[in-house]
Amino acid sequence: MTMSISMKTTLQIKLLPLPEQHRVLEDTMRVFNEACSYIAEVAFENQCASKFKLQTLVYQEVRQRFGLTAQLAIRAIAKVVEAYKRDKSILCQFHERGAVVYDERIMRFKGLEAVNLWTRQGRMDIPMQMGDYQRVQWHRARGQADLVLVNNVFYLLVTIETPEEPPINPQGFIGVDLGIIRIATTSDGDSFCGLPIERTRQRFHKLRQALQKKGTKSAKRHLKRIAKTEARFRKDTNHCIANTLVDNAKDTGRGIGLEDLKHIRRRTTVRRDQRAQHSGWSFYQLQHFIQYKARLRGVPVVIIDPWYTSRECNGCGHADKANRQSQSAFVCVSCGHTDHADVNAAKNIRVRAEVMRPLVACVDPARKRGSTAASQRL
């Protein structure tokens, strides 16, 4: 008997409300978060993180004071409890444009064209827009959804259950070295950098410096705008890199070896002119994208200790600071082995990943007539 394993992911669906509907949704969002802030005060005063006990304390007051329906009041209490459980010593405050949590009782989809949402003015049919990916994945939608407002545009963040492919028994590994000049380099010699990415990074950096130096109110507003644009650029680039790496590993039947990024900025040193590059890229986000995409495709990922991967010779194993002739050149002082420094590091990561390779469930040919071997650790 095979068990289907799935991962919860999120679909972002754009809503297209009419001007009056947009105003009503904003009002509903504001009141919902005001109710959350009130509930948080009660929870903090009573040091109560129990949903049942908190509901007893505030339910009737929330219904009467804020005019929420029964189910939306329950959703507000649940949102506060979830936030309060993280740290009971802090009084939670909710922004007036925080997410509104909807479930099946106060939200109903009308095909792929509209969604019926409860608002303070009653139920409303809100038109929505889906891309091809959302339409394909739509049948997996489960449970609740969050209504969010981003740059004055409403979105529904819908939870879906995406099935995971069975884990493969890897025939080797692809080592991936993350760096400043090259965002990612593999043990196969492939690199992800390129002039377009570097030019875009430099353009954002120079513009940010100029605006910070100017210091006016309009410059600060501009800084906020470019910060969002830059974040979208980094996220899209990281998605593309992660997709390419996982597809390559899946197609070749290999796993992926990654460095442990914990405290990466504290344990590495760079030149003064590279500090902006060092802190200007989200390597942890890239690692997260690789891990969850690999999990969906059944590709094992091994996180290894990066200690001395950039100084150790992949040919003879000799580790010495002198092996790094420059940022890109690696020349072993012991055996004379030469390679690009990032490729050499990626090969070392590959070797360590193979040593730490996971064991997956498999069929023992000698016992095929009997039963499969026991599932071992992933």
VMD Tcl script that draws the C-alpha trace (Angstrom):
set ca {
  {0.00 0.00 0.00}
  {1.52 3.30 -1.07}
  {0.91 6.47 0.88}
  {0.50 9.76 -0.97}
  {2.61 12.54 0.53}
  {1.82 16.17 -0.19}
  {3.21 19.58 0.66}
  {1.15 22.65 1.44}
  {1.92 25.51 -0.91}
  {0.13 28.77 -1.76}
  {-1.62 30.08 -4.85}
  {-1.77 33.87 -5.22}
  {-4.97 34.91 -6.98}
  {-5.57 38.50 -8.03}
  {-8.99 40.03 -7.26}
  {-10.60 42.62 -9.53}
  {-13.17 44.39 -7.32}
  {-15.21 47.33 -8.54}
  {-14.35 50.69 -6.87}
  {-17.23 50.35 -4.38}
  {-16.29 46.72 -3.64}
  {-12.66 47.79 -3.11}
  {-13.77 50.35 -0.54}
  {-15.93 47.78 1.28}
  {-13.11 45.23 1.35}
  {-10.73 47.85 2.80}
  {-13.29 48.70 5.48}
  {-13.78 45.02 6.34}
  {-10.02 44.51 6.55}
  {-9.61 47.53 8.85}
  {-12.38 46.44 11.24}
  {-11.18 42.82 11.30}
  {-7.69 43.93 12.38}
  {-9.08 46.36 14.94}
  {-10.92 43.39 16.42}
  {-7.67 41.40 16.41}
  {-5.87 44.18 18.29}
  {-8.65 44.25 20.91}
  {-8.53 40.46 21.32}
  {-4.73 40.64 21.66}
  {-5.06 43.13 24.54}
  {-7.40 40.77 26.38}
  {-5.11 37.80 25.70}
  {-2.10 39.73 27.00}
  {-3.87 40.95 30.15}
  {-5.05 37.43 30.99}
  {-1.91 35.69 29.68}
  {-4.23 33.43 27.74}
  {-3.11 31.54 24.63}
  {-5.97 29.04 24.67}
  {-8.38 29.49 21.78}
  {-11.30 28.03 23.77}
  {-10.70 30.19 26.87}
  {-10.09 33.35 24.83}
  {-13.26 32.74 22.86}
  {-15.20 32.61 26.12}
  {-13.71 35.97 27.17}
  {-14.14 38.02 23.99}
  {-16.59 36.37 21.58}
  {-19.74 38.30 22.47}
  {-17.90 41.64 22.78}
  {-16.24 41.19 19.38}
  {-19.59 40.40 17.75}
  {-21.34 43.44 19.23}
  {-18.50 45.97 19.17}
  {-17.10 45.30 15.69}
  {-20.12 43.86 13.93}
  {-18.36 40.71 12.74}
  {-20.20 37.52 11.85}
  {-19.80 34.52 14.13}
  {-17.29 32.77 11.87}
  {-15.21 35.88 11.18}
  {-15.03 36.53 14.94}
  {-13.75 32.95 15.38}
  {-11.16 33.55 12.63}
  {-9.98 36.74 14.36}
  {-9.55 34.88 17.67}
  {-7.62 32.10 15.93}
  {-5.32 34.64 14.24}
  {-4.51 36.27 17.58}
  {-3.86 32.93 19.30}
  {-1.49 31.89 16.52}
  {0.48 35.15 16.86}
  {0.39 35.21 20.68}
  {1.73 31.67 21.05}
  {5.02 32.75 19.47}
  {5.88 35.07 22.37}
  {3.56 35.59 25.33}
  {5.70 38.42 26.71}
  {4.81 40.81 23.86}
  {1.51 42.59 23.27}
  {0.68 41.89 19.63}
  {-0.42 44.82 17.46}
  {-2.19 44.25 14.15}
  {-1.81 46.63 11.21}
  {-5.07 47.93 9.79}
  {-4.13 46.33 6.47}
  {-3.21 42.94 7.91}
  {-4.54 39.78 6.29}
  {-8.18 38.72 6.77}
  {-8.58 34.98 7.24}
  {-11.47 33.36 5.36}
  {-12.69 29.76 5.42}
  {-15.41 27.78 3.64}
  {-18.22 29.25 5.75}
  {-17.53 32.86 4.77}
  {-15.94 32.29 1.36}
  {-17.30 30.45 -1.66}
  {-15.71 30.23 -5.09}
  {-17.96 30.59 -8.08}
  {-16.03 28.68 -10.69}
  {-12.74 30.20 -11.83}
  {-14.10 33.67 -12.44}
  {-15.31 35.01 -9.08}
  {-15.29 34.47 -5.32}
  {-18.09 35.22 -2.87}
  {-16.73 36.86 0.30}
  {-18.43 38.06 3.45}
  {-17.96 41.82 4.06}
  {-19.40 44.34 6.47}
  {-21.93 45.17 3.75}
  {-22.98 41.55 3.33}
  {-21.76 38.95 0.86}
  {-20.23 40.15 -2.40}
  {-19.20 38.42 -5.61}
  {-15.68 39.65 -6.39}
  {-14.24 38.99 -9.89}
  {-10.83 37.32 -9.88}
  {-8.06 36.72 -12.37}
  {-6.09 33.48 -12.70}
  {-3.05 32.59 -14.75}
  {-2.50 29.25 -16.45}
  {-0.59 27.82 -13.48}
  {-3.35 28.76 -11.01}
  {-6.02 27.19 -13.22}
  {-4.08 23.93 -13.46}
  {-3.47 23.75 -9.70}
  {-6.90 24.98 -8.66}
  {-8.43 21.54 -8.02}
  {-5.97 21.06 -5.14}
  {-7.27 24.04 -3.15}
  {-7.99 23.14 0.49}
  {-9.15 24.91 3.61}
  {-8.83 28.60 4.28}
  {-7.47 31.56 2.34}
  {-5.97 34.91 3.36}
  {-7.19 38.17 1.87}
  {-4.21 40.54 1.55}
  {-3.70 44.03 0.15}
  {-0.42 44.64 -1.71}
  {0.22 48.00 -3.38}
  {-3.53 48.71 -3.24}
  {-4.31 45.44 -5.06}
  {-6.28 42.68 -3.33}
  {-5.09 39.06 -3.53}
  {-6.34 35.79 -2.14}
  {-3.61 33.47 -0.87}
  {-5.15 30.03 -1.22}
  {-3.61 26.95 0.41}
  {-3.21 23.95 -1.91}
  {-1.89 20.45 -1.34}
  {0.80 19.66 -3.91}
  {1.73 15.95 -4.12}
  {5.39 15.06 -3.69}
  {7.06 12.65 -6.08}
  {8.60 9.51 -4.51}
  {12.20 10.14 -3.38}
  {14.80 8.85 -5.81}
  {17.84 6.76 -4.90}
  {20.48 9.26 -6.12}
  {23.23 8.10 -8.42}
  {25.66 10.76 -7.25}
  {25.24 14.41 -6.28}
  {25.52 17.89 -7.75}
  {27.55 20.15 -5.48}
  {26.43 23.79 -5.41}
  {28.73 26.58 -4.23}
  {27.16 29.96 -3.47}
  {29.27 33.05 -3.95}
  {29.50 36.78 -4.54}
  {30.59 37.07 -8.15}
  {28.81 33.88 -9.20}
  {25.54 33.48 -7.33}
  {25.73 29.69 -7.71}
  {28.28 27.36 -9.29}
  {27.82 23.60 -9.71}
  {30.33 20.76 -9.64}
  {29.49 20.22 -13.34}
  {31.02 23.62 -14.09}
  {27.74 25.47 -14.66}
  {27.46 28.95 -13.15}
  {24.64 31.41 -12.54}
  {25.80 34.98 -12.73}
  {25.97 36.74 -16.06}
  {26.25 40.40 -16.87}
  {22.48 41.14 -16.76}
  {22.22 40.04 -13.12}
  {25.38 41.87 -12.06}
  {24.46 45.05 -13.92}
  {21.03 45.07 -12.29}
  {22.56 44.59 -8.85}
  {25.02 47.42 -9.44}
  {22.28 49.71 -10.75}
  {20.14 49.19 -7.65}
  {23.16 49.65 -5.38}
  {24.24 52.95 -6.96}
  {20.68 54.30 -7.01}
  {20.21 53.38 -3.35}
  {23.45 55.13 -2.41}
  {22.42 58.32 -4.27}
  {18.96 58.40 -2.66}
  {20.34 57.77 0.84}
  {22.81 60.60 0.37}
  {20.07 62.96 -0.76}
  {17.89 62.17 2.27}
  {14.73 64.07 1.24}
  {11.19 62.76 1.81}
  {10.74 62.05 -1.88}
  {14.07 60.20 -1.90}
  {12.91 58.04 1.02}
  {9.67 57.23 -0.80}
  {11.72 56.30 -3.86}
  {13.90 54.06 -1.69}
  {10.85 52.11 -0.56}
  {9.73 51.63 -4.14}
  {13.06 50.37 -5.43}
  {13.45 48.11 -2.38}
  {10.31 46.24 -3.48}
  {11.45 46.15 -7.10}
  {14.86 44.82 -6.08}
  {13.26 42.17 -3.85}
  {11.10 40.97 -6.74}
  {14.18 40.79 -8.98}
  {16.08 38.70 -6.42}
  {13.11 36.41 -5.85}
  {12.52 35.81 -9.56}
  {16.23 35.13 -10.18}
  {16.40 32.71 -7.24}
  {13.31 30.87 -8.51}
  {14.89 30.48 -11.95}
  {18.20 29.21 -10.51}
  {16.41 26.76 -8.20}
  {14.23 25.41 -11.02}
  {17.26 24.83 -13.25}
  {19.25 23.05 -10.52}
  {16.37 20.79 -9.48}
  {15.45 19.93 -13.07}
  {19.07 19.03 -13.80}
  {19.30 16.84 -10.70}
  {16.01 15.09 -11.47}
  {16.89 14.45 -15.12}
  {20.28 12.96 -14.23}
  {19.07 10.97 -11.21}
  {21.27 12.84 -8.73}
  {20.81 14.62 -5.43}
  {21.92 18.16 -4.53}
  {24.60 19.14 -2.02}
  {24.35 22.59 -0.44}
  {26.39 24.54 2.09}
  {25.05 25.24 5.55}
  {24.34 28.98 5.36}
  {24.02 29.55 9.10}
  {26.15 32.54 10.14}
  {27.54 32.82 6.60}
  {28.08 36.59 6.87}
  {29.90 36.33 10.17}
  {32.25 33.52 9.19}
  {33.27 34.92 5.78}
  {35.34 37.99 5.02}
  {35.31 40.06 1.85}
  {37.01 43.11 0.49}
  {35.53 46.51 1.23}
  {34.34 46.97 -2.35}
  {32.47 43.63 -2.19}
  {30.53 44.25 1.02}
  {27.40 45.43 -0.79}
  {27.42 42.29 -2.98}
  {28.03 40.11 0.07}
  {24.93 41.38 1.87}
  {22.89 42.27 -1.20}
  {21.71 38.82 -2.23}
  {19.30 36.47 -0.46}
  {21.25 33.21 -0.38}
  {19.02 31.74 2.33}
  {15.98 32.36 0.10}
  {17.74 30.56 -2.75}
  {18.52 27.61 -0.48}
  {14.88 27.49 0.67}
  {13.63 27.50 -2.93}
  {16.00 24.67 -3.88}
  {14.96 22.59 -0.87}
  {11.19 22.82 -1.32}
  {11.31 22.39 -5.12}
  {13.59 19.38 -4.69}
  {11.24 17.87 -2.13}
  {8.33 18.15 -4.56}
  {10.39 16.41 -7.27}
  {11.71 13.67 -4.99}
  {15.30 14.93 -5.20}
  {17.27 14.49 -1.95}
  {19.14 17.54 -0.63}
  {22.11 17.23 1.74}
  {23.34 20.22 3.77}
  {27.06 19.99 4.48}
  {29.53 21.88 6.68}
  {31.24 24.41 4.36}
  {34.43 24.56 6.43}
  {37.48 24.76 4.11}
  {35.54 23.85 0.95}
  {37.07 26.89 -0.78}
  {40.65 26.09 0.32}
  {40.72 22.31 -0.01}
  {42.07 20.76 -3.21}
  {39.56 18.47 -4.86}
  {42.46 16.52 -6.37}
  {44.61 15.62 -3.37}
  {42.66 16.96 -0.38}
  {45.36 19.41 0.72}
  {43.80 22.46 2.42}
  {45.74 25.70 2.51}
  {44.88 29.38 2.28}
  {47.65 29.72 -0.31}
  {45.67 27.47 -2.69}
  {43.45 30.44 -3.51}
  {45.59 32.49 -5.88}
  {42.73 34.95 -6.46}
  {38.94 35.14 -6.25}
  {38.58 32.87 -9.27}
  {41.87 30.97 -9.52}
  {42.60 27.80 -7.51}
  {46.10 26.32 -7.69}
  {47.03 23.61 -5.20}
  {50.45 24.26 -3.66}
  {50.84 20.54 -2.96}
  {49.90 18.72 -6.18}
  {49.58 21.59 -8.66}
  {45.91 20.88 -9.46}
  {44.23 23.92 -11.06}
  {40.56 24.79 -11.43}
  {38.15 27.67 -11.10}
  {37.91 28.33 -7.36}
  {34.09 28.12 -7.29}
  {34.03 24.88 -9.31}
  {36.66 23.35 -7.00}
  {34.55 24.31 -3.97}
  {31.41 22.85 -5.59}
  {33.26 19.57 -6.22}
  {34.27 19.44 -2.54}
  {30.64 19.99 -1.58}
  {29.63 17.16 -3.93}
  {32.12 14.77 -2.31}
  {30.93 15.61 1.21}
  {27.30 15.24 0.14}
  {28.03 11.77 -1.26}
  {29.59 10.76 2.05}
  {26.50 12.00 3.90}
  {24.06 10.70 1.25}
  {20.59 9.75 2.52}
  {19.34 6.19 2.46}
  {15.93 5.71 0.82}
  {13.50 2.83 0.75}
  {14.54 0.33 -1.91}
  {13.95 -3.25 -3.02}
  {16.66 -5.75 -2.25}
  {17.01 -7.93 -5.39}
  {17.99 -10.92 -3.26}
  {14.75 -10.62 -1.27}
  {12.47 -9.52 -4.10}
  {10.26 -12.55 -3.71}
  {9.68 -11.69 -0.09}
  {9.18 -8.07 0.83}
  {10.83 -4.71 0.31}
  {13.62 -3.55 2.56}
  {12.65 -1.43 5.51}
  {12.40 2.27 4.91}
  {15.49 3.96 6.20}
  {16.20 7.49 7.21}
  {15.90 10.33 4.64}
}
mol new
graphics top color blue
foreach p $ca { graphics top sphere $p radius 0.5 }
foreach p [lrange $ca 0 end-1] q [lrange $ca 1 end] { graphics top cylinder $p $q radius 0.2 }
display resetview
